[in-house]
Amino acid sequence: MQKFVDDLTIQNAYMQVLEILENVGVRFESEDVRELFKKRGARVEGDKVFISRHLMEEVLESTQKQDYGVPSEKRVVAATPFSNAPFILDDDTKVIRRCNIGDAIKMYQINETSSLYECANPGCADPVDNDARDQFVSQIAMVLKYSDKYPSIGLRATSSNSRNGDVYGSARRAFRLIREFYDVWDKPVMTQGICPNPPLAYDQECLDNLCAAIDEQQAISIFPCTMGFMTGPESIMGTVIHDFAMSLAGLAFVQLKSPGHLTSLSNFSTISNIQTLQPNYGSAECVFIQVVFYELCKFLSIPCVICGGYGDGTAVDYQAGMEAMMTTMLPFSLTDVNEVWCFPGILAGFACGSFHKAILDEEMMRYSNRMLQGVKMTVDFELPGLLAAGQEAGSFLSIGSMNTYRRDNYLTKIFNKWGLAHTNNAEKANLAYKVQQVLENRIAAYQLPERSAAQKKLLQSYLPSQCQY
């Protein structure tokens, strides 16, 4: 099995994680949460909770496990466009602006018209022109109106996007809305992503979202977003150990409150650029952090995914393409991972989304899957005869099989493969033009998912006015 870090180092890292939980502690800015830990024997000092090794072992016993030994085809898969970008790059003017409702609808149209995407999420976070009374719930209602895909929500309720600043109330109304919409009450119908607060803390807002997801029996994903040398240690391993300790503390709370609750982990941390005080996401170091974190999860059989497709640039250019490709494919060469999940269109470390880059990232993913999955190689016993005929004809164009050619050769409709032939054909050489054509065709092909009268009525009062039926 391929590993980036040897077994002894992983074991030592985990031992240090337990030491941090037991002796350094994690801040939980909720008296109710601290009281829950205290009742289970954890030491509490102020807002700090100290989780013993024995208590952590109990927590891990109740945590649902993942069988990492099950073989599966290696693949790159798309979650949703943009992740949770509050800004959009206007691909025509190159101006970066706040996202709006129109961008959000367009994002769902792109999401629904490609089989690469497996989830739905408000990728254009908190649109500036959202006039709904509860802006968080309204964005979840938009997911239900515009998409038929599984709601994997990275956006969370905040004091600024929740009605009357009631974070817990908005989060719980949103989760209940999804359950009522699908009329499913006995199992999770969505996943709520929660990002803790480095260093080693869960604030009240974060815990309100966690509690709402637990109370509504929805799946939870905990994903640290630490910046090395700013909100976390300056070393890569130090950042990973910090992140894993913080994640296990959150996992402990979830399992103590609801034993067996479906919980997974991921990681969106990276090093920081000390010159600009910005995160460096389109980097090998970002992948290194994810891979070591993944190997720690695998060590404990905790469900975990690795993500790729990052781009630190603020333009759709060589840099964005190189970074997206590197962060997508590098995990497969470092560790024994079967899947890498991407958020096409990401720029500027999750801050900005580009529709053009989303289309290009999709094509990058197709090429990545081509590399990972290859082509089935068989010996054709008819080949000697074909070669003889080709030798006689001087070409295989008239005698070869187009079906075989298409099976063995991926023909991109976007990237420039015209070579010198494009010299006097500017249209074929214009990448932006081709991407825009694909984008327009996808939007034209989008069909609003069918909804029952009851479902439409349910959503009506929550949707922004621009989206109401």
N, C-alpha and C positions, 0 to 999 in steps of 0.2 A: 504494500500500500504506500502511496506517495504522500509524504508529509513535509511540510515546510519547517516544522520544529520537531525535534526528537522527543520521544516519550518521556524521558527524564525531565526535560525542560518543562514540558506541559504539566507534569506532576508537581514540580517545584513551583510553577506559576500558580497552580490551584491551591497549593498549601499557603502561598502568600495571600491569595484571595481570602482564604478562611481566616488568616491572621488579621487582615484588614477589617473584615466584618466583625471579628471578635474584640479587637483592641482599638481600632480607629473609629469604627462606627459609621453609620449613615444617617443623615438628617431626614426626618419625616416631619413636615410642617403641618401636622394634624394631630390633635390630642386624641381623637378616636383611634387613629391608626397606631399611635404609640401605646395606647391602652391595650389594644389587641395584642401587640407584641409582649407587653408586660405580663398579661394574663397567661401567656405561653412560656413564661420564664426568662424572657430576654431582659437584659439590663438596660434601663432607660435613664439618661442623664440630660435634663433639659429637653431639647428637641432631637437629641441623638439616640439612636437605637443600636445596641451592640448585640449581634446575633452569634450565639455560640455555635461551635462545630456540631454539637449534638442536635441543636434545633435545626440547623441547616440540613443535616442528614434526614431528619423527619420530613422536612419540606420536600427534599428530592425524592423521598419515597412516594409522596402523593402526586408528584408531577408526571403528567403523561409523557412517555418517552418516544423517541424516534429510532427506528431500526436503520442504522446507517449501513448495514450489511446487505440490504436489498439492492440487487443490481438494477440499473435503469439506464436508458440511453442518455448520453451527455447532450445537453441542449442549452441554448440561450433562449430565455422567454421574457416577454414584456409584461410588466405589472400594469402601469398606466402611464400616459404621457406626463412629463413635467414633475412628477411627485407632488409637491405642494408649493409651486412657485407663485409668489405674490406679484411678480413682474413679468412682462412679456416683451420680447424683442420684436418690433415691427420689422419684418423681413424685407419690406420695400424701402422704408425710410431709414432703417438701422437705428431708430430711436427706441430707447427702453422706457416703458411706461407701466403704470399699474394695470393689472388685468381687469377685465370687465365681464359682464354677463355674456356678451357676445363671444368673447374668447372661450369662456367656459363651455358654452354650447358647441362651439367649433371643436373644442378638445374632445368632447364626447362623441362627436361625429367621426373624428379620426379614430378614437378608441374602438368604436363599434364596427368599423369597416375593415378591420384587419384581424385575422385569426391569431396573430402574434400576441395580442393582449388577452389576459385571462382574468383581469380584475377591473373594478371601477372605483374611482376616487376623485374627489374635487381637486383635480390637478392645478387649476387656476384658483389659488387660495384667496378667500375673502374678497370677491370682486368689489371694486370701488363703488359701483352703482347698484349694489344689492339693496333693495328697499323693503325687504321682508322684515316683519316684526322681530323674528328670531333668525338672525343671519346664519347661525350654525345649522339649525334644523333645516333651513331653506336649502342649504347646499347639499344636505343629505337627501332632501326631497328631489332635487335636481338629478342626483345619481339615479334615483328610482324612476324618474320620468324618462331620462334620455338613454339609459343603459340597461341591458339585460344581463350584465356580467356581475360576478360575485363582488359585493361591496367590501373592499379592503381599504379601510379609511385611515389615511395617514394624518389628515387634518384633525385637530382636536378642538373642543369647545374652549373658549377663552373668555375673560371678563369683557373683552371688547366686541366679540361676535355673538355673545349669548344675550338673550332677552333679559333685561334688567340686571345684567352681570351675574346671573344665576348659572354658573358653570355646570354644576351637577344636574340641575333641573333640565337645562338644554340638552346636555349629553344624553340623559336618560330618555327624554322625549324623542330624540333622534333615533336611538336604538330601538325603542318601542315602536316607532313609526315603521321601521324596516320589518320588524316581526309581524306587525299588523298587516302591512302591505302584502307580504308573502303568506300570511296566515300560518306561520310556523312558530310554534311555541315550545317545542320539546328539544330543540338543538340550536346551536349557533347558526345565525344566518349572515354574519358579517365578522370581520376582524377589525379591532380598534388598535391602531398603533399609538404607543406612548413613548415619548422621549423624556427621560429623567433630566435632572438639572446638575450638570457637573460643576464643581467637584463633589461627588458623593452626596447627592441630595434629591429629594422629591418634594416639590413645593405643593401648596394647597391645591392649585389649579390642576396640576398633574394628577394628584391623588383623587380629586373630584371626578376626573375622567375615568380613572381606573375603577373607582367605586361604582360608577354608573355602568360600566361594562360588566363588572362582576355581578351587580344586582340584576342586570338584564340578561345574564348568562350568555354573554357574547365572547368570542375568542379574543385573545389579547396578544399583541406583539410588543415587546419592549426593545427599543433600539436606542442606545446611547449615541449622542452626537457631540463628542468631545474634541476640542482643539488642543493638540499637543503643545506644551509650553505656554498655554494661555489658560484654558479651563481644565487642563490635565497635565500630567508629567511631560517632560520634554523628550523622553525616550519612547520608542515605539512599543517595547514590551511594557514599560510603565503605564502607558496609556491603555493598553489591552487589559492589564491586570486591574487598573482602576475601573474600566468599563465593565469588566466581568463581575467585579465585586458589587458595583452599583446595580447591575442587572439581576444578580442573584438576590440582592436585598429586595428588589421589587417583586421578583418571583416568590420570595418568602411571604411577603404580604398577601399576594394573590392567593397562594395555597393555604395560608392560615385562615383567610376569610372564606375561601371556597375550595376545599380540598379536591384535587383532580381537575380544576378549571383549566381548560385548554389554553396553554400559554407557549409562545415561541419567542426566540430572541433573534436579533439581527444587529448590525453595527453600521453606523454612518459617521464614524469618527475619522479624523485625519490629522496630519501635521499642520502647523500654521506657518505662514510666511511672516517672519518676525519683522520684515521691513514694512509690510502693509497692514499687519495684524488681521489678515484674512486667512480663511481655511484654504489649503491646497488639496482639492479633491481630484483633479485629473492627474494623479501621481501614482507612482509605484508604491510609495509609502502608505498611501490610503489603502491600497489592496493588501499590503503586508498586514496592516492592523486587522482588516476584515478576516484574513485567512487564519491568523493566530487565534482570534476570537472564535472563529468557526471550529478550529481544532479543539479548543477548550470545551465548546458545547458538545462536540462529538465525543470527547472524553467522558462526559457525564450523560450522554444520550439525550441531551436537551434539543428539541427541534430548533434549527437555525438555517438561515439562507444567506448567501453572499450576493451582493448587488454590484452592477457594473454600469457602463455607459456614461460615466461622468465626463464633464467637460468644464474646465475652469475659464475658458475664454468667454467673451461677451459678443462673439461674432461666429457665424457659421463659416469656418475656414479650416485650413490645414491643421491648426492646433486642436480645434474642437474634435475633428475627425480622428486625429492620432490619439488623443486622450480617451475618447470613447472606445476606440478599438482596443487600446492597451488595457484599460480597466475591465473590459468585458472578457478578454481572452486570458489575461495573466493568471487569474485564479486557477484555471485548468492545468497550468504548467507548474503550479506551486503545491497544490494539495489534491486529494482524491475527492473532488466535488463533482456532482452530477449535473447541477443546475446553477446558472447565474441569472439573476433577475435584473432587468434593466427598466429605466424610466426614460424612454426616448424623448429627446428635445431638451434635456437639462443643459443649462449653461450657468456659469457663475456660482458654482457650489450650491445648487438648489434654489438660488434666488430668482432665476430667470428661465423662462421657457421660450422656445422657438419652434414654430410649426414646420419650418423648412428643415431644421435639424431633426425634428421628430421623424420626418419622412426619410431622411438620410440615415438616421440611426436604425430605422427598421431595415433598410437595405444592408447596413453593416451587420445586423443580427442574422440576416439570411446568409450572408457570406460566412459568418462565424459558425452557424449551424452546418454549413457546407463543409467547413474545415473539420468540425468535431465529428460529424456523422459519416463523412466520406461518401463513396460510391461502392455499391456491391460489385466486387471483382470476380468475374467468372471467365473461364476459357471458352471461347466460341469455336466449336469444332468446324464451323463453316468458314472460318477466317482464311485458310489457305486458298479456297476457291474465290473468296472475295478479293484477296490480294492479287490473284492471277488475273481476275477480270479488271481490276484497277490498273494493273501493269499494262494490260493490253489497251485500255481506254486512255491511259495517261492521267486519270483523275477518278476520284470516288464520288463526285457530285451527282452523277446520273445513276449510280448503282448502289450507293450507300443508303442506309435507313435513317430517315429524319427522326423517327421515334427513338432510335438508339442514340442519335446525336443529342437530342433534347434530354434524354435520361442521364447522360454522362457529362453534359456541359450546362452550366448555369449561365443564362443570358440575361444580364442586368439591363433593365430599361431606364436606369437613372445614371449610373456612373459612365464616364466617357471612355468607351472602348473603340473609338473610331480611328485612333492613331493619326497618321498623316491624312487620312481620308476626310477629316473634318476641316481641313485648312480653308476651303471655300464654302463651308456650310456652317455659318455661325449658330444657327438654331440647334443643330445637333451637338455643338460644342458648349452650349449655354446651359450649365448645370442648374442654375437658379430657375430658368425657364421651364426645364423639364420637371423639376421638383414642384413648381407652382401648378403645372398641368396635372400632376398626380394628385396634388392636394385638392384642386378644384373638382377633379373626377370623383374623388372619395367623398367629398361633401355632397356632391350631386347624387351619389349612390346611396347616401344614408337614408334610412327609413326609421321614423319614430317607432319604437317598440309598441306593440299592441297592449292596451291596458283596458281592464274592465271598467264599467261605469263606477263601481264601488271604489276601485283603486284611484281613478281620476278624482272622484269626490274627496277621497282621503287626502290626496296631495294638494288639492286646490288651495286650502287655507294656509299652507306652509310655503308655497312657491313664491319667488319674487314676481312682481306684477308682469315683467317681461316674459315670464315662462308659464303663466297661468293658461289653462285650457280655454 
